Amino acid sequence: MADYFLTGREATLYWKGRDVLDRLDVVHRRGKAVTAVRPANREVVLASGETLGYDRLVVATGSRLHAPLPGVDLPGVYNFKSLTAAKSLVERARRGEVASALIVGAGFIGVEVALVLKDLGLAVTMVSRRWVMPRALDPEVGAIVLQALRARGVDVVLDQAAAGFEGERQVEALRLVSGEALRADVYVAATGVKPNCEYLQGSGLELDWGVRVDDSLRTSFVEIYAAGDVAETRDRLTGERYVHAYFPNAVDQGRVVAEHILGFETRYPGAESINSLRHVGVPLVAAGVPRGEALCLRDGPVLRKVFIADRRITGFRLAGDIRGAGVYRALMLKSVDVTPYGRHLLDPGFGAGSVALQAIAGG
Ligand SMILES: Cc1cc2nc3c(=O)[nH]c(=O)nc-3n(C[C@H](O)[C@H](O)[C@H](O)COP(=O)(O)OP(=O)(O)OC[C@H]3O[C@@H](n4cnc5c(N)ncnc54)[C@H](O)[C@@H]3O)c2cc1C
C-alpha cells in the first residue's frame, strides 16, 4: 500500500497483473454484493435478489475497518481499508487541500498511513492507546519504531484512548477519554479490521470472530471453503485459531483451497504472524510469538530479540539490523532445537555459518 502511494507503481497493487481475471477467464460480477448463502440449495443470494448456484463455494470476503467509536461514520473520517477512499484522501493531500492529519491507532496500518501522509507533506499526529504497534511489538521494540517515526516528524501521542469523533455534519474533532479534543484537516481511523461475515449469519456456517475452518480450510459444510482475512485459521506455531490478516497468509490459503477443489488433499500448515516495516527508516521484522525466555542483544540503534521455549524459537524481533531473519524463521518453523547455539544465535552473522543451515536442511 505504502509502495503504491509513494511510488505510484500500480504493479504493487495488482500483483498478478490488472488483467488477471480476463487471462484466467474468470467471470467477475463487479459491484454485486452477496447478501446470503444457502448451503441447503447450494446457492448464494445477491443484493438484487438474483441467486447463483455452485458446486464448491469459496468465502473470501476479507475484512473491513473495525472502529467501535462514536462518530466514526461522520463525513471526513477516512480509512485505508477502501482503496477508493484512500486514493481520494491522497489526491486531496497532493492538491494541497489538506495540511494536517490525525490518525487514530498506531498498529501496522496506522504507521504505514502516517508515513505516506507525512511524505505527502502533511503535519501528522498519531494517537495510540498504548505504545506503537502494540499487537506485534513489545514496548522495547515499539520504542525503536516510535523514535524513527518522531525522527520523520510524525507527532505520536501515546497512552491516550480515543472516546469518539465529534462534529455536526462533518467531523470536527477527535475527543480523547481524557477530555481533550484534537483537531486536524482530516481524520483517519486505523483501529483494526473485522472479517466481513455478517451476511453469513443464519447460513449454518460456524462463525466466531471470523469463519471457522479446519486444516483443509473447509467450513462446517464440506463444499464451502473460507480463506484470507475472513477465515479463522490455525496458527502454525501455537495452534490457536484466529484471523491472521496478512497478505501472504491469504495467498497461501487461496492456493490450498484451489488445490482441494482440484482434488488434492493438501493440508494447510497454519498461518504465520509476521510483520516487516520498510518505510519507517529502521529495518524491522517481527515474527512468531514472544513466549519463554528472551535472548536479547542491544547495540546502539540495533535490537535483536529471540524468544525460546522448550529449546525452540517461538518468535523473534529484529530492529536496526534484520540479518538472519530468514534463518530464524526457518529454525522456528522447523522446530529445530537451538540450545547448541547459545547466545551465538544473536550474532548478526548467525546463519551465514554452515551449522545452522545444516540444522534447517535436516530439521
Ligand atoms: C492499508 C493496508 C495496508 C496493508 N499492508 C499490508 C502489508 O504490507 N503486508 C501484509 O501482509 N498485509 C497488509 N495488509 C493486509 C492485506 O491487505 C490483507 O491481509 C489481504 O488483502 C486479505 O486478502 P483477502 O482477499 O482475504 O481480502 P480483501 O483483500 O479484503 O478482499 C475481499 C474482497 O471481497 C469483497 N467483498 C466483501 N464482502 C462482500 C460481499 N458480501 N459480496 C461480494 N464481495 C464482497 C471486497 O469488496 C473485496 O474485494 C494491509 C491492509 C491494509 C488495509
The ligand as an SDF file (V2000), in Angstrom:
LIG
                    3D

 53 58  0  0  0  0  0  0  0  0999 V2000
   -3.7930   -0.1140    4.4760 C   0  0  0  0  0  0  0  0  0  0  0  0
   -3.4500   -1.5780    4.4940 C   0  0  0  0  0  0  0  0  0  0  0  0
   -2.1220   -1.9630    4.3760 C   0  0  0  0  0  0  0  0  0  0  0  0
   -1.7860   -3.3270    4.4220 C   0  0  0  0  0  0  0  0  0  0  0  0
   -0.4880   -3.6690    4.2720 N   0  0  0  0  0  0  0  0  0  0  0  0
   -0.1370   -4.9670    4.3380 C   0  0  0  0  0  0  0  0  0  0  0  0
    1.2340   -5.3620    4.1880 C   0  0  0  0  0  0  0  0  0  0  0  0
    2.1220   -4.5350    3.9720 O   0  0  0  0  0  0  0  0  0  0  0  0
    1.5390   -6.6870    4.2970 N   0  0  0  0  0  0  0  0  0  0  0  0
    0.5740   -7.6300    4.5300 C   0  0  0  0  0  0  0  0  0  0  0  0
    0.9050   -8.8240    4.6370 O   0  0  0  0  0  0  0  0  0  0  0  0
   -0.7420   -7.3000    4.6420 N   0  0  0  0  0  0  0  0  0  0  0  0
   -1.1130   -5.9920    4.5710 C   0  0  0  0  0  0  0  0  0  0  0  0
   -2.4310   -5.6580    4.6820 N   0  0  0  0  0  0  0  0  0  0  0  0
   -3.4280   -6.7400    4.8550 C   0  0  0  0  0  0  0  0  0  0  0  0
   -3.8020   -7.3580    3.4970 C   0  0  0  0  0  0  0  0  0  0  0  0
   -4.2200   -6.3300    2.6280 O   0  0  0  0  0  0  0  0  0  0  0  0
   -4.9400   -8.3970    3.6890 C   0  0  0  0  0  0  0  0  0  0  0  0
   -4.4850   -9.4120    4.5630 O   0  0  0  0  0  0  0  0  0  0  0  0
   -5.3630   -9.0370    2.3570 C   0  0  0  0  0  0  0  0  0  0  0  0
   -5.7990   -8.0630    1.4280 O   0  0  0  0  0  0  0  0  0  0  0  0
   -6.5070  -10.0450    2.5800 C   0  0  0  0  0  0  0  0  0  0  0  0
   -6.9710  -10.5100    1.3350 O   0  0  0  0  0  0  0  0  0  0  0  0
   -8.4680  -11.0660    1.1810 P   0  0  0  0  0  0  0  0  0  0  0  0
   -8.5730  -11.4990   -0.2330 O   0  0  0  0  0  0  0  0  0  0  0  0
   -8.7610  -12.0390    2.2660 O   0  0  0  0  0  0  0  0  0  0  0  0
   -9.4280   -9.8340    1.4780 O   0  0  0  0  0  0  0  0  0  0  0  0
   -9.6190   -8.4470    0.7360 P   0  0  0  0  0  0  0  0  0  0  0  0
   -8.3700   -8.0330    0.0460 O   0  0  0  0  0  0  0  0  0  0  0  0
  -10.2110   -7.5390    1.7860 O   0  0  0  0  0  0  0  0  0  0  0  0
  -10.7110   -8.7600   -0.4130 O   0  0  0  0  0  0  0  0  0  0  0  0
  -12.0470   -9.1020   -0.1010 C   0  0  0  0  0  0  0  0  0  0  0  0
  -12.9400   -8.7520   -1.2670 C   0  0  0  0  0  0  0  0  0  0  0  0
  -14.2780   -9.2310   -1.0150 O   0  0  0  0  0  0  0  0  0  0  0  0
  -15.2240   -8.2170   -1.3570 C   0  0  0  0  0  0  0  0  0  0  0  0
  -16.4490   -8.4170   -0.5600 N   0  0  0  0  0  0  0  0  0  0  0  0
  -16.6240   -8.2240    0.7800 C   0  0  0  0  0  0  0  0  0  0  0  0
  -17.8820   -8.5430    1.1450 N   0  0  0  0  0  0  0  0  0  0  0  0
  -18.5270   -8.9420    0.0210 C   0  0  0  0  0  0  0  0  0  0  0  0
  -19.8530   -9.4040   -0.2620 C   0  0  0  0  0  0  0  0  0  0  0  0
  -20.7760   -9.5310    0.7020 N   0  0  0  0  0  0  0  0  0  0  0  0
  -20.1540   -9.7060   -1.5430 N   0  0  0  0  0  0  0  0  0  0  0  0
  -19.2320   -9.6100   -2.5380 C   0  0  0  0  0  0  0  0  0  0  0  0
  -17.9590   -9.1890   -2.3340 N   0  0  0  0  0  0  0  0  0  0  0  0
  -17.6130   -8.8650   -1.0710 C   0  0  0  0  0  0  0  0  0  0  0  0
  -14.4830   -6.9350   -1.0160 C   0  0  0  0  0  0  0  0  0  0  0  0
  -15.0760   -5.8440   -1.6840 O   0  0  0  0  0  0  0  0  0  0  0  0
  -13.0820   -7.2580   -1.5030 C   0  0  0  0  0  0  0  0  0  0  0  0
  -12.9710   -7.0050   -2.8830 O   0  0  0  0  0  0  0  0  0  0  0  0
   -2.8060   -4.3060    4.6160 C   0  0  0  0  0  0  0  0  0  0  0  0
   -4.1530   -3.9150    4.7280 C   0  0  0  0  0  0  0  0  0  0  0  0
   -4.4670   -2.5660    4.6630 C   0  0  0  0  0  0  0  0  0  0  0  0
   -5.9230   -2.1570    4.7790 C   0  0  0  0  0  0  0  0  0  0  0  0
  1  2  1  0
  2  3  1  0
  2 52  2  0
  3  4  2  0
  4  5  1  0
  4 50  1  0
  5  6  2  0
  6  7  1  0
  6 13  1  0
  7  8  2  0
  7  9  1  0
  9 10  1  0
 10 11  2  0
 10 12  1  0
 12 13  2  0
 13 14  1  0
 14 15  1  0
 14 50  1  0
 15 16  1  0
 16 17  1  0
 16 18  1  0
 18 19  1  0
 18 20  1  0
 20 21  1  0
 20 22  1  0
 22 23  1  0
 23 24  1  0
 24 25  2  0
 24 26  1  0
 24 27  1  0
 27 28  1  0
 28 29  2  0
 28 30  1  0
 28 31  1  0
 31 32  1  0
 32 33  1  0
 33 34  1  0
 33 48  1  0
 34 35  1  0
 35 36  1  0
 35 46  1  0
 36 37  1  0
 36 45  1  0
 37 38  2  0
 38 39  1  0
 39 40  1  0
 39 45  2  0
 40 41  1  0
 40 42  2  0
 42 43  1  0
 43 44  2  0
 44 45  1  0
 46 47  1  0
 46 48  1  0
 48 49  1  0
 50 51  2  0
 51 52  1  0
 52 53  1  0
M  END
$$$$
